[in-house]
Amino acid sequence: MSPNPKTWLRAALIALAGCWVFSPVLHGPWLWDDDLYITQNPLLRSAAGLGKIWLAPTGVNYFPITFTVQWIQWHLWGDNPAGYHATNIVLHLLSALLLWRVLFKLGVPQAWLGGLIFAIHPLTVESVAWISELKNTLSLPFLLLAFSAWVDAENSKFEIRNSKYFLSLLCFLAAMLCKSTVVMFPFVLLLYAWWKRGKLGPSDLKRTAPFFAVSLVLGVVTIWFEHHRAMGGLETAAPGGLFSRVANAGLAVVFYFFKCVVPCHLSLIYPPWTPDPLWRAQLFAWLAIAAIICALVRWSGLPPTRPAARHLLFGLGFFLINLVPVLGIVPMAYAHISWVADHFAYLPLVGLSGLGAAGASKIFQVSGFKFQAFGSVVIAALLAALAVASHRDAVLFGNGEALWDNTVQRSPESPVAHNNYGLVLAKDGQLQEAIAQYEEALRLKPDFGEVDVNLGLALASSGQRMEAIARYRDALRLNPAQPEAHTNLCIVLRQTGQFREAVAEGEEALRLRPDYPEADNNLAVALIQERRNTEAMSYLERALQLQPGYAEARSNLGLALLLAKRVPEAIAQEEEAVRLDPGFAHGHYSLGLVLSVAGRPEDATAQFEQAIKLEPGLVEAHLSLGRILFQVGRIKEGQAQMNEVVRLQAAARGQ
């Protein structure tokens, strides 16, 4: 593939088409488990965390290269999702270009079309737009580099000492350390050997043996993490045991194939189908798949003599082989949500993209200008349709509320969809709508403890604190080992004046998760209210060690220092809190309090006014501003602030 002007033009077309398709996600929000992997992951915040990623992993997977890249991104972008989205887009487009190169090396005519199809296919949108799916977009370039190096080694004098061979093995190891669903690559290499030579020999097994060793070792590690971390105490992934999972896997293969060929009605969560007690009926999907493969094998001949059939078997084989890890035959945690997901098809789609390029190239091999022109128009129209559909889906991912509304409509029986929709609505301040979504999730799954926690938070935010306490108690009865539930209960208990009980809940949250800065902060506030100021400061300092940019904890430390009469230090902490988060209304209010104690009424007035500007309903800020205005002789303005306090308090009581 020489870098001539036509090559550069095609590469630019792939890049520009991909950028247009995915441009809406650049301003997209954090999604679903992004908090687990990034925003609430303490390992990303320190050099010690980088070491733990490799040597002492605490997460639900062992993907150290992926988590290392996330560590680097955190230090580059912080909590701004745009940088993470841009990284995913760049990696995806890199994969599209590498796929073009691999197809070219395999001799596929119009190989660049395979890269373009993959770049703009709607089934890739979920992996690219979902920040946590960096593991998909990062593992695939390494895998394609491994395949490319293997092909180069095959085309030269193939020896195990060949540098291309070692490069292939190294890139495969890197891909496995990004995401272990690439585990089937050694089988792809055997399929490639059969496709190229029409047979397999002992040398093929010898060459692939180290690849199988990497797959086996890291595959076992992944299964251990899946069972002990991701699934925890969950029940088996599919009712009915192994036969039921095998039957469902056949249906999943058919589902993925049709979604790849006709990518319509895509959804972030698909409705799970009910396993048939008569699982034999569901096995007809496998019988159909086997019949198609047998027909292709017979058509190709033994040994294979018909190239078209052999190419079809190679493309379909790549698709099927790479689906095996995500079909649920081996129990996996995601099966509790749905049997299928678009991001599981990201790697298998590579095989069908290659077939698409090979099929399209046949048009240009047929004589007749009119036929070629008509075929070109059809291909261009299909590619445009793919791009438009992908762009439309990317727009959804760019708006969290629209995305989850769409997901709930597509999968109304999914409690996870309703819960996540509720989270987005609550974040946008639509508390009653969020409560309705949480209640629907609990109707669908009464033992969904996470929803009880989220519902409790929404109820507390809407002033229904006793109802919130009851929800947190329900969640903890279902699963006492929920640090989030304990720390949220700590907040509501101290808001209702139950300070001793709040301290106990905060301490339990930290017992369950020692590296939990939010729990440190909330426990500290409860301790301040219990007049245990010295202990509170130690927890706040620890929270800031874990998360130096935690503005709320820094502001609370400022208040604790004020209570200890360390006013200059208190001012420094409060000023740093509002520097870290200029939109933090309570931070400006706290800084105003400290400045008023320090005898700086004009500066305090400015901070109270800024707090009110950011949060007009902040009663404490109106009250403090009114008092300080009275003190400096601005009686009329002070009275206006006190009148606003009365109005806000009456509104809160529903008067």
N, C-alpha and C positions, 0 to 999 in steps of 0.2 A: 504494500500500500504506500506508493510514493507520494510525498507531500507536494503534488502538483496543484495548480489553481482549482481544478475541479474538486480535489480532495478537501482543500481548505473551505471551499464553498459549502460542501456537504456537511463538514464539521460545524461550520457556522450555522447552517440550517438546523441541525440537531440541537445546538446550544440555544439558539434564539427561540425555537419552538418550545423547548423545555422551560426556558425562563418565562415565556409568556404563560404557559400552562400553570406554572407553580407560583407566579408572582403574587396571587392573592394570599398565599399562606405566610408570606414574610411578616405580615402584621397579625398573624394568628396567635391565639392565646396558648397558655399551657393546657395540656389535655390529659385527662384521666390519670394515669400513673406517673406523669411527669414529676409530680411532687416526690414520689418514692425514689425515683432515680436521680433527680436534680435539685429541685427547690428545697426539699427537706432532707437532703442527703449530706450529713456532716462530713463524710469522707472526702467530699470535693473541696473542702475549705482549708485544708492544711497539708503540709508536706508529709506529715505522719499518715494522713488519710491515703495518700498515694501509695505508700508502702503497704498499707492494709489491703488496698484493692488487689494487690498481687499475692501477698503472703498470708493475710488473715481476713478473707472476705466475709462480710456480715450480711450481704444482700441475698436475694432469692436466686441469683444466677452467678456463675463464675465466667464472666466475659471481661477479663482484665484490660484488653486493649480498648474495647469500647468504653469502659469506665475511665480509663486513662485519658482518652480523648475528651470525655465529658469533664474530667478534672481540669484539663487545659482550657476547655471552653468556659468553664465557670470563672476561671481567672481572667479570661478575655472579655466575656460578655456579662458576667454576673447573673442577675435575675431578669435580664432583657431577652425575651424569647427570639427576637429577630435574628440574632447571630446564630443561634442553634438551627433555626429554619434555613438560613442561608447555607450553613454547612451541609445539611441534608440534601439541599438542592444541588450543590456543587458535586457532592459524592455521587448522587444519582446520575447526573449528566456524565460524570467520569465513567461510570459503569456502562452507560449507553455507548460511549466512544470506544471503550475497551471491548464491548460485545461486537461492535463493528469490526474491530481488528481481529478478534478471534474468528468470526465468521469468514473474514477475508482469507485468513490462514487455512481455514477448512475448505476453501475453494467455492464458497457460496457466491453465485453471481448477485450483483446488486446488494452486497453485504451491508452497505450503509443503511439500507431500508430496515434491516433488523434492529440496528441501533436506534433509528428514528422511532420505529414502532414501540420499542421498549421505553424510550424517553417520554413518550406522550400517552402511553396506555393508561386508561382510567384505573386499572387495578393496582397501579403503582402509587396512586395519590395518597392512600392511607399511610404507606411506609415513609413517604417523603414528608408529608405534612405533620406527622405525629413525631414529635421530638424524640421520644423514647425509642422509636424504631431506628435510631442511629445504628443499632446493631445490625439491621438489614442493609442499610445504605453503605455501611462501612465494611461489612464482611464480603459483599459482592465484588468490589474492585479487587480485593486480595484473591478471591477465588478465580476471577477471570484472568488475573495475572498468572496464577498457578497453572491454569489451563493453557494459556498462551505459551508459557515457558515449556510445558510438557510437549506441546505440538512442535516447538522449535527443536526440542531434544529428539523427538521422533524423526524429524526431517533431516537431522544430522546423524553422525555415527552414535547411536544411542548406547551409552555406557552409564552405569550407576555413578561413575566418577565425573560424569558430564556436569559442567557448571550449571547448565539450564535445568538439569534434573534436580540439583540441590536448590536452585531458585524456586522451582515449582513446589518442592516439599516445604520450603520455608514459607512461601506465600500461603500454602494450604494451612500450615500451622497457625499463621497469623489470622486467617479467616476463621478458623475454629475458635481462636481466643477472642474473636469479635462476636460470633454467634454460632452455636454448635449445630444449627439446622443444616449447615453445609457438610455435615458428617457423611453424606452419601457420595462425596466426590470420588473416592476410590472406585466405586461401582461405575461412575461416569467414565473413568479412565478405561476400565475394561470394556465398556460399551463402545468407546471411541476406537479401541484396538480392533474390536469385531467389525465396526463400521468401515475401518480403513483396510483391513486385511481379510475380512470374511471369516476369521477364526480366532481362537484364543490358544495360546501356548504356555508352557511352563515359564518362559521368559517374562510374559505379561504378569503372571502372578508374582514372580520374583521382584519385578520393578515396582509393583504397587504395594508390596508387603509393608514398607515403612509408612505408606499413607494409611493403610488399614490399621497399623499400630496406633498412629495418632488418633484416628477415628475412634478406636476402641477405648483408649485411655480417657480421652476428653468426653466421649459419649457417656461413659460410666459416671464421670464427674457430674455431667449435666443431669443424668437420671437421679443421682443422689441429691443434688440441689433441688430438683423438681419435687421429689418426694418429701424431703425434710425441711425445705425452706418455702418453696412456692405453694405446695399443697398443704403442708402442715397436717392438721387433723381432718382435712376434707375427706369425704367419702370417695370411693372409686369414681373415676371420671365418667364411666358410663354404666348405667344399670344393666344387669344381665350378663356381666362378665366379658370374657375374651371374645366369644362368638358375636355378641352384640356389638362390640367395638369394631370387629372385623367387618360386620355388615354395614355399620355406619360409615366406615372408611370407604367402602365401595361407592356409597351415595355421595360422599364428599369428593371423590375423584371426579364423578360426573358433574357435580356442582361446579368445581373449579374449572373444568374444561369448558363448560358453557359460559361461565363468567369471563374466561379469557377470550373466547371467540366472539361472544356477544355481551360486552360489559355494560349491561343495563341494570337499573334498580339496585345499585350498590348501596351498602349500608355499613356503618361503623360496627353495628352488632346485628347479626342475622337471627331470626327466630329459630330456636333449636327444634328440630323435628323429634318426634317421640320414637324411640327405638321400638321396632315391631317385636312383640313377644315371639312371633313365629319368624325368627331371624332368618330362616332359610329363604323367605320371600325377598328380603332385602339383599341377599347374596346374589340375586339375579344381576345386579349392577356389575359385580365381579365377573360373572359369567359372560356378560356382554363385552367387558373390557378384554377378557381372555380370548373371546372369539375374534375380536378385531385384530389383536396382536397375532393370533395364529394365522388369520387370513393374510396379513401383511408378510409374515414369515414365509408362508407358502408362495405368495406372489413373488417375493424376492428370490426364492429358490435356495437350495442348500447344496453347496455354498451359495451365498447370494450373488446373483448375476444381474438383477434389475436395479439400477442405481436409485430410481425414484422410490421404490419400496424400501430400500436400505436407508435412504435419507429420512423417509417418514418414520421408520423405526427408531432412528437415532434421535430425531426431534421429540417424538412422543415418549421415547425411553427416558430422555433427559427430564421431561416434564413429570413422568410417573415416579422415577427414582427419587427426585428431590421433593416430592410430596410425601414420601413415606414417613419422615419424622414428625409431620404435623397432622397426620390423619387420625390420631387418637388411639391407635392400636396399643401403643405404650401410653398409659394414663398420663394426662397432662392437666395442669391447673385450669387452663383456659376453657376446657370442655365444660366447666361449671357455668360458663357464660354462654357459649355457643359451640357448635361442632366445627364451625368454619369461620374464617376471617380473611379479609383481603390481604393483610400483610403476610399471611402464610403462603400466598401465591406469588410473592415477589420473585423469589429465586426460580421456581418452576416455570414462570412466564418466559424466562430466557429461552428455553427450548422452543416454545411456540412462536416467539418473536423471530427466531432463526428460520423456522418453517415458513412463517409469513413472508420473509424476504426471499426465500427460495421459490415459493409459489408465485410471488409477484414477478420474479425474474423470468419466469416461463413466458410471460406475455411478450417480453422483448426478444424472445428467441423464435417467435412465430413470424413467418414471412407475411408481409402485407402492412403497408404504412397505416391504412385506415384502422385496421384491427389494433395495431400498436398504439395509435393515437387514442382510440376509444378506451383501451385498457389503461392507458396512462391517466386519462380523466377519471376513470372509476377508482384507480388506486389513490389519486390525489383527493378525491371526494371522501373516500374511506378514512384516509389519514386526517383530513380536516375534521371529520366527524369525531374521530378519537380525541383530537386535540380539544375540540369544543366541549365534549363531554367531560374530559379531565379538568379543564378550566372551570367548568360549572361546579364540579365536585370540590375543587380547590377553594372556590369562593365559600362553600359551606364550611370547610375547615378553617377558613379565616375568620369565622364568626361562631364563637362557642355556643351561643344560644340557638342560632339557626341550625347548627350541626346536630345538637342533641334533640331539638324539636323534630328534625327530619328522622333521626334515629328512633325516637319514640313512635313516630307515625309508621315507620317501616317494621318496627319490632315492638308492638304495644304490650306484649306479654313478658318483656324483659325487665326484671326488677333493677338490674344494673343500669339500664338505659334511663329509667325513671329517677334513680338515685343521682346519676351524674347530671341529668338535666336539672334536678333540684339544686345541686351544688352551684351550677352556673347561674341559675335564677337568684339564689341567695346572695351570691357575690355581687350581682347587679342590683341588689336591694329589693328584689321582688319577693319578699318573704312569704306572703300568703300563697303565691303561686308555687314557691319552692316547697312549702309545707304540703300542698296538695300532691306534688310529685312524690315526696317522701312517703306520704300515706298510701299512695297507690303502690309504691314499691313494697311496702310492708303488707299490703293486701295480697300481693302476688307471692311474697316470701316472708311469712311472719317471723321467722327466726333469723332475719338479716340484721345482725347486730350493728353493722356499720351505719345502716340507715337510721337506727335509733339514735346513734351519736349525732348524725347530721341533723335529724329532726329536732333533737334537743337543742342544738346550737341555734337553729332557726327560731324555735319557740322562745329561747332566752333573748335573742336579738329583738324579737317583737314584744318583749315585756312579759311573756308568759313563763315566768321563772319556775314556778312550782311544777307546771306541766313538763318543763325541760328537765328538772331534777328526776321526775318519774321516768322519763325516757332514758336518761343516762343509767338509772338503776336497772331498767329492763335490759339495756345493752350489756351491762356488767353481769347480770344474772346469766345471760346467754354465754358470755365469754369474759371472765374476770381479767384476763390478760390483755386488756386494751388500754395502753397508756394514754391514747387520745381521749378516751371516754373519761378516764380518771382526771386528767388535767382540765377537760371542759367542765366536769362536775365540780372541780375545785373552784373554777371561776364563778359558777352560778351560786354555789354555797356561800362564797364570800360576799357576793352581791346581795344575798338575803340575810347577811349578818351571822352566818354559821361559820365563824372563822376557824374554830378548832377542827371541825369536820373538814373544812376546806384544806387545812394544812395536812391532815391525814391523807386526803385524796391526792394532793400534790406529791407527797412523799412516796405514795404507792406508784404513781406514774413514773417517778425517777427510779424506783426500785426495778420496775419492769424495763425501762429504757434509760440507762444512765446518761447517754449522750443526747439529751432531749432539751434543747435550750428553751423552747416554749414552756415546758414544765418547770424548769428552773425559774423562769420569769414569773409565772403565775403563782408558784409556791412562795416566791419572795414577796409578792404583793399581799398574800394572805398572812405571811409572817409580820409584815409591817403593820397590818391591821390588828395583829395579836400583840403589837408592841415588842416584837423581837427583831429589832432593827439590825443588830449586828449580824445575826444569822441570815437575814434577808440579803444584806450586802454580799455575803459570800456566795449565795446562789446566783445573784445578778452578775457578779464578776465571772463566775464559771460559765454562765450563759454567753457572756461576751467573749470568753476564750473560745467557745465552740463556734460562735457566729459573731465576729467583730462588727458586722454591719447591721446588727439587730437594734434598730432605732428605739423600739418600745422598751427593751431591757435597759438601754443606756439612759433613757428618760427616767425610768423607775429608779435606777441607781442614783440619778441626780436628786430625786425626791428623798431617797434614803439618806444621802449625804446632807441634805438640807435639815432633815430631822436630827442628824448628828451634829448640827451647827457647823458643818464644814462648807460654808457658803461658797467660797471661791471654787472649790472642787465641784460643787453642785452646779454652778453656772457653766463650768467647762463641759460637764457631761451633757447638760441640756442643750448647749449650743452645738455640740457634736451630733446630738440626736436629730435636731432640725436640719443640720447640714447633710446628714445621711439621707433624710427623708423630708424634703421641704414641704410636702403635702400632708405631713403628720400633724393634724390639728391638736391632738392632745399633747404633742411635744411642744408646740408653741405655747399652749396654755400652761404647761409645767414650767417652761422657761420664764413665762410672765410671773408666775408665783415666786420663783427664786429671785428674780430681779426686783420684785416689790419688797421682798425681805431684805435685799441688799441695799435698799434705799435708792432705787433707780426707777421712780414712778413713770417717767416718760418712756423709757425703754420697755417697761412692763406693759404700759398701755398699748404700745405698738404690737407686742406679742399677743396680747388678748384680742386685739382687733384682727390680727392675722388668723388666729384660731377661729374666730367667728366667721370670717370670710370663707375659710375652708369648710367649716361645719356650722352653719347658722343655728342649728338646734342644740348646740353645746351649752347647756344651762350653766355649768360651772364657769365658763368663760364670760358669759353675760354678767353673772353675779360678781365675779372678781373685778371685771371692768367697771361695773357700777360703783363698787366700793372705792376703787382707786380714784375714780372721777370725783366722787364726793370728797375724798381726802384732799384733792388738789383744787377744790373749789368750783368744779364744773358741775354745779348742782343739777341744772336742767338736763344735761346729757346723762348724768348718773341716774336720774329718775327715769329717763327713757329706757335705760338698760334694766332697771328693776321692774318696770312695767313689762318688758319683754320676758323676764324671768317668770313673772306671774302668768303670762299668756302661755308660755311653753309648758309650765307645770300643769296648767288647767287642760291643755290639749293632751298631755300625757295621761291625765286621769279620765279623758274622754268627755270632758265638760264642754 
